[in-house]
Amino acid sequence: MNAPEDVERRFQEALDAFVAKVREDRYVLAAILFGSLAYDRVWEKSDVDLMLISTDHPGIGGKTGKSESVALTENGVNLHVQIFPRSRFKKMVEGGLRGSFMHSSFSLSRLLFTRDETIRELYEDANRLGARDRQVQLFHAAAGVLAPLAKAEKWFHVRGDLDYCALWILYTVTGLARIETYLHHQIAGREAILQALEHNPDLFGVIYTELLNREKTRERVGHALELVNRYLEEKIDLLFRPLLDYLAGEATARSATEIDAWFEKQMGVRFASFACEWLAEKGVLVKDSLPMRLTAKSRVEVEEIAFYYPDPADDEDDGLPEGLRP
């Protein structure tokens, strides 16, 4: 195996040679480097990830406005190249890129060149995480933590299996790390856990480093579970604000089906009703039921789980912290 510095040099030389070529193509407006060569270290089996922004002329397949992906090679190095027409790149950045996985990738990318300054502006805009986008991503990450957390609690309290409980706690770590990173106004990249370890070593040192490397005693695993629950509980208003705002605005109970459908369509969050269940356990939401029929022709009604956000005016001593009142 070649020395790391030799591999790095070979990949950089291949990139330089390829970029020199595409600079001569007047239909290529910009090049953006992603992946390990942009921010980390490459090794023998790496490839080079690039995005080329092209004019809005027909692409490889003869169609206009379509993005395309091609596998290329330069000096024996594999290049994975995505070609985005300028109009599609603009639409992607302005219409929902923020906070997504692609957004995280942009935060770790490098703009190699552009002959169009509006593309530079779009690229820089892609690296800004707006307040509303941050709120959505916090909710998205928090909702993803709850299911593995419930599994971890079951294996701890019911089955008493410390190894399997620890595994499910570790499944929560990526989501928690994304939360911690967003709370520090940063983009959560693929190495979000390493980012979170820097921001909050007291938490992630216990629920990640120690669970991986130390003996799994009931005291240690139970402490990790307690820390995860406390972390979420202390940040309920921050993490679940989109859900709380939605139910407060509805001003009445909404079924689990309605809640799940709305959040999956509007925010890409699946099973938001699971978050409602957790919030009801914490006394933030009220669990209720609504009548429904199982088929369009059914005459028998059953009760579907529903949730609502209580109006403090209905109970002056509602017990909710001020920040959690609608």
N, C-alpha and C positions, 0 to 999 in steps of 0.2 A: 504494500500500500504506500502510495506517495506521501511525502510530508505534507502537513496541512497547508503550509505556506506555498508549496508548489501547486497544490490543487487550487487554492485561492487565486493564484496568479494566472493559472490556465483558464479559469472561469472568467476572470476579469478581462483577459485578453480576447476571449471569445465574444464577450459582451461588447467590448470596444469595437471589434471588427464588424459585428452585426449592426451596431448603431451607426457606424460610419456609412454602411451601405444604405440603410433606410433614410438617413439624412439626405441622400441623393434622390430619393423618391418624392417628387413634388406632391403626391397624393397622401403622404404620411405627414401629419401635422405635429405630432408629439409622441414621445415614448416615456413610459412610466415603468420603473423597475419595482417588482414585488419580491417577496420570499426571502430566503436565507441570504442571498447575495446582497440584498438591500440593507439588512439590519443585523444579520447573525453570521454564522460561519457555514460554509459549504463543505461537503465531503464528496467522495468519489461518486456516490449514487444520487447526488443532488441534480437538479436541473435549474434553468434560469427562467423565471416567471416574468413576462413582460406584457404590458398593454400598449398597443399602438392606437392612437387616435387618427382616424383617416378623414378625408373629405367625404361628402355625402354622395359620391358617385357610386355606382353599382360595385358590390364587393366580389369576392371569389366566386360565389354562386350566381352572380348576375343580378342579385337583388339589392335594392337600395334600402338603407336604414336598418339592416340586420347586423348584429354582432356575430363574429365568427371566431373559431378557435382552430389553430393549426399547430402541428408538431414539426419543429424545424431543427436544424443542426448547424453548428458553426465551429470549425476546428475540433470536431469530435465531441462537442458539448451539446447536450439536448436543450432546446429552447421551447418552452410552452408559451405560445403567443396568442393573446386575445386581441382581435381587431374590432374597435368600436368606431362607427361613424360618428362624426362630431355631434350631430343632432341627438343620437342615442346616448352618447356620453353625457351631454347636457341634461337630457331627460332623467337619466339615472341619478345624477348628482342632485338635481332639484326636486325629484319626485319620490324620495324615500330612501336614499342611500344612507342617510345619517343613522348611526347607531347600529347598523346591520353588520354582518360579518365582513362584507366588502368594505364598509367604513373602517372597521378595525384594521383591515389590510392596508387601506390608504394611509392610515396613521403611521405605518411602518414602511412606507414606500419612498421612492425617490423619483422626482421628475427629472429625467435625463436631458431632455431638450423640448422646446416647443417653438414653433414659428407663428403661433397665434396667442396673443396675450390674454384673450378671453378664456382660453383653455387653462392658462396659469391661474386665473381668478377662480375658475370652477374647481380646479385641483385644490387650491388653498381652502375654498369653501367646504370641500369634502372633509377637511380635517377639523372642522368646527362642529362641536356637539351642542346643539341648542338646548335650552332648558326643557322644553316639552319633549324633545327626543330623549334626553337624559332620563326624564321621568318614566317614559314608556319602557326604556331599557332596564331601569331599576325594577319595574314591575315584572317584566319578562324574566329577568334573572331570579327574582324572589319566588315567582310562581314555580319555576323549575326546580327549586330547592325543596319544596314542601313534600312531594311524593317520596323521594329517597329518604327524607328525614322521618316520615311516617314509618317507612320500612325499618329504618334503623331503630326506632323506638320499639317497634314490635319485637325485633330480634333481641333487644336488650331486656325488655320488661316481661315478655311472654315466653320466649324460647331460651333466654339466658345464654345465647351463642355470641360470645364477645368478638370472635373473628368476623362473623358475618355482619354483625352490627357495625364493626369498624369499617368494613367494606362499604356499607351503605352510607356511613358518615363521609367517607372519602368521595362518594358519588356527589355529595352536596358541595364539595370544596370548590369546584370550578365555578358554580353559580355564585357562591359566596364571594369568591375572588373577583368576579366580575362586578358584583355590588360594591365591594371595597374600592375597586379601581374607579368606577363611575363616581363614587362619593368624593374622590380626590380630583374630579374634573379631568380625568384622563380617559383615553380610549382603551378598552379591555382587549388586548391582543391575544394571540394564541398562547402566550406565556403569562396569562393573567395571574396564575398562582404565584409566580415569582414576583410579579408586581405587588400583589397583595401581601406577600411575606415582608416586603420592604415597608409597606404602609402600616401593617398591623401584625408585627411578629408575635405579640402575646396571644392572639387568637389562632393564627395560622400555624404558629409553631406547635400548638397543642393538637389542633384537629387535622393537621397534615403531617408535619415532620415527625412528631412523637408517635402518632398512630402508625406510621410506616416503619419506624426504627426502634421502638421500644416495646417491651412486653405489654400485652393487652390485659391489664388487670381490670376488674370490675370498677374499681375506683377511677382509673384513668379513662376508660371508655365512657363511664357515666359522666365524668367531668366534661368530656368533649361534647356529649349530647347536650348537657346543660348550657355550655357556652354557645352552641349553635342556636338553641332556642332563645337564649337571652339576647343574642345579637339581633335576631329577627324581631323580637318583641320590642326592643328599644327603638326600632326604626320603622314601626308599622306605618306611621303617617307618611314617611318618605317612600317606602317601598310599595305601598298598596294604594297610593293616592288616586291613580286613574280608576281603580275599581270603586273606591269610596265615593269619588265624585260622580261616577255613573249612577250608583244606587241612590245617592243623595238627590240627584237630579230627577230620578224616576219617581221619588216620593211615595213609592208603594212597593210591595213585594214583587220580585221578578223570579221566574222559574230558573232552575239550573240550565235548562235547554236554551232559554233566551239569553242568559248571561254568557254561556259558552259560545253561542253563535255570534253575539255582538263583538266579543273581544277577539275571537279568531278572525273575523272579517276586518275589524278596524285596526287591530294591533298585531295580529299574528300570534296571539297568546292562546294556547290550547288549554282547555280544562280550567278556565278561570273559576269555575264553581268549586274546584278543590281548594282554591285560596279562600273562597267564601266560607267553606267548612272550617278551615283553620281559624279564620277571623271570628267565626261564631263561637268556637271553643274559647277564644281569648276574650269574649264578651264585647267585641267591637260591632259585630253584626248580629242580627236576630235571625235564627233559623225558623222557617215557617213552611207551609205547604200550599199548593194551589191545585184545584181539580183539573184533571186532563182525561182525555179518552185515548186509548191505545191505538185505535185505527179511525179512519174517517167515518166509518159506519158504526162504530161502537156506541152502545147506549149506556154502558156501564162506566162510571167515573172512578178513577183512582186518584191518589194524591201524589203529586210530584213535589220534590224538595224545592223550596224557594227561600230567598233571603231578602232582607231589607235592612236599611240603615236607619236606626231609630232617630226620630226628631227629638232633640233635647227639650223642646218645649212641652213634650208629652210627659216628661219626668224631670223636674228641676234637679234632682239628685241622681243623675243617670250614671255617675261613676266613671264616665269617660274623661280622659285628659282633654284639656281645652283644644289641643291641636287636632283631636280626632272627631270633634263635633262638626257636623255638616253645616 
